[in-house]
């Protein structure tokens, strides 16, 4: 959710912190704030609304020069998004400033403890409790890191905390439990951030922090301990993209840039996956071949767009391996007492690697003895670290809140997992796997061809901008694509949109059809084992007969759909299982253009944040 930045070193801290916040604003934009320490005094500025409101405030009410600072962009949980509830929060004595991502679940109990100490919190937030608790601990003659350790032992929930105090003007202290925090390693300077984007302009060296750890940074040192104070070792890693990857690069919107980057993202995700022996290779495999041969069930856990990638994974993995696959909404998984054991392979999918619902589901699965193979776009994140194996999608930074290139690369990663399982278990011959791989390697070029022809999709979206509702229909792998197309329209255009399995039309949804309603139908390639192509044409006829404006996404050369389509969007031919990599692209463009035509902020849609790090 929230974006967090910390800096200590020889340079002007405010510039580094604010620029870091600009790269993290996709994580939260209800309010923003900064704190710096100068001449043993604490200085704070914060403002409701987007980061631009804070920068305007800083121009009219500047902060003094300082070489240590922390900054925050908020996605509101506790308390309304206003100036008072914006971070940083300051202790009652004005000596400590704290920023926070997550939820402190026992805040009400802690508030009562503070009232008993004569401290009255001023905001509606849970975060403010941590600032006052740090003040009380510092009164017991300890430094900020020790105070943080003591406070964290009292906190329940998921949290990342950063703090500075006037008595240690070159020190920033952070802590994490179930919430992201990484350290950036510089030369005579060090950084913290909820994402490496916070400091990638200054260093590509980073440290992974483990669960329940406190980190203290000064310009020349980084010290990591457990909450109990024991020394801890953090793993260093190198970020494989630079600051320019997180810039718009001449595009009006991050989303447009990221849609255009999809051919490269897919290509990069495939890069290096095929060994010289022709075998599929994954990134971090700590599950033995013998264990994988014993797997009798696969469960994919995910949320939002990643859930739709999981639905597509189900079709591919079941087809290639003959293992039954369940796809679960992560937030529901552990509350329904799922049947999981040592022969279950759980695949969590998360762009950020920090999605809290998915992380909690993963931990529940491991407690039941399951093996876990994570798909994520973020190296060093919690979900891959806590899994038995990991496959990174190499999509690069995705800044727009609505996922595009991360979705396509998740699908590719799921295909690779399916092929890997088929290879290990002997379900497919080597030449069969090689054939699928060749088809996958053709997809970047085909996605490029789709992108070359989307101007008509933009014009279509503009012409339908006043529509009240859009329905999406699909069958087989086209059904998850329909769900994703509808989700994009909800996220960006703030309009009613639903995706349905086309075969369910007559079981209720057809009652929604009215004169002129846009209905987008994702049609599979002709042929195949089952006559789903012919059945979908019948579905198109059904809605058109009732007045729908039919928009058909179909393969080049498929003329059978032409008589029943008011508008046709063509994609290159491909095997049915791989078709989502092509058919979802025009739906992304459609949603982006529809939202733009309706005057909405495409990159930062209301009420949404990029990474959901609270349950």
Secondary structure as GFF3:
##gff-version 3
##sequence-region A 1 615
A	DSSP	beta_strand	3	8	.	.	.	ID=ss1
A	DSSP	alpha_helix	13	24	.	.	.	ID=ss2
A	DSSP	three_ten_helix	25	27	.	.	.	ID=ss3
A	DSSP	beta_strand	31	38	.	.	.	ID=ss4
A	DSSP	beta_strand	41	48	.	.	.	ID=ss5
A	DSSP	alpha_helix	51	60	.	.	.	ID=ss6
A	DSSP	beta_strand	68	74	.	.	.	ID=ss7
A	DSSP	beta_strand	89	90	.	.	.	ID=ss8
A	DSSP	beta_strand	96	104	.	.	.	ID=ss9
A	DSSP	alpha_helix	107	116	.	.	.	ID=ss10
A	DSSP	alpha_helix	127	138	.	.	.	ID=ss11
A	DSSP	alpha_helix	144	152	.	.	.	ID=ss12
A	DSSP	beta_strand	157	165	.	.	.	ID=ss13
A	DSSP	beta_strand	172	177	.	.	.	ID=ss14
A	DSSP	beta_strand	182	185	.	.	.	ID=ss15
A	DSSP	beta_strand	190	193	.	.	.	ID=ss16
A	DSSP	three_ten_helix	196	198	.	.	.	ID=ss17
A	DSSP	beta_strand	205	208	.	.	.	ID=ss18
A	DSSP	beta_strand	213	218	.	.	.	ID=ss19
A	DSSP	beta_strand	221	226	.	.	.	ID=ss20
A	DSSP	beta_strand	235	238	.	.	.	ID=ss21
A	DSSP	three_ten_helix	243	246	.	.	.	ID=ss22
A	DSSP	alpha_helix	254	260	.	.	.	ID=ss23
A	DSSP	alpha_helix	262	270	.	.	.	ID=ss24
A	DSSP	beta_strand	284	285	.	.	.	ID=ss25
A	DSSP	alpha_helix	289	294	.	.	.	ID=ss26
A	DSSP	beta_strand	297	302	.	.	.	ID=ss27
A	DSSP	alpha_helix	305	321	.	.	.	ID=ss28
A	DSSP	beta_strand	325	329	.	.	.	ID=ss29
A	DSSP	alpha_helix	330	333	.	.	.	ID=ss30
A	DSSP	three_ten_helix	334	336	.	.	.	ID=ss31
A	DSSP	beta_strand	344	350	.	.	.	ID=ss32
A	DSSP	alpha_helix	356	367	.	.	.	ID=ss33
A	DSSP	beta_strand	371	376	.	.	.	ID=ss34
A	DSSP	alpha_helix	382	385	.	.	.	ID=ss35
A	DSSP	beta_strand	389	392	.	.	.	ID=ss36
A	DSSP	alpha_helix	405	425	.	.	.	ID=ss37
A	DSSP	alpha_helix	430	451	.	.	.	ID=ss38
A	DSSP	alpha_helix	455	463	.	.	.	ID=ss39
A	DSSP	beta_strand	469	474	.	.	.	ID=ss40
A	DSSP	alpha_helix	477	493	.	.	.	ID=ss41
A	DSSP	beta_strand	496	501	.	.	.	ID=ss42
A	DSSP	three_ten_helix	502	507	.	.	.	ID=ss43
A	DSSP	three_ten_helix	509	512	.	.	.	ID=ss44
A	DSSP	beta_strand	518	522	.	.	.	ID=ss45
A	DSSP	alpha_helix	532	544	.	.	.	ID=ss46
A	DSSP	beta_strand	549	555	.	.	.	ID=ss47
A	DSSP	three_ten_helix	559	564	.	.	.	ID=ss48
A	DSSP	beta_strand	567	571	.	.	.	ID=ss49
A	DSSP	three_ten_helix	576	578	.	.	.	ID=ss50
A	DSSP	alpha_helix	580	597	.	.	.	ID=ss51
###
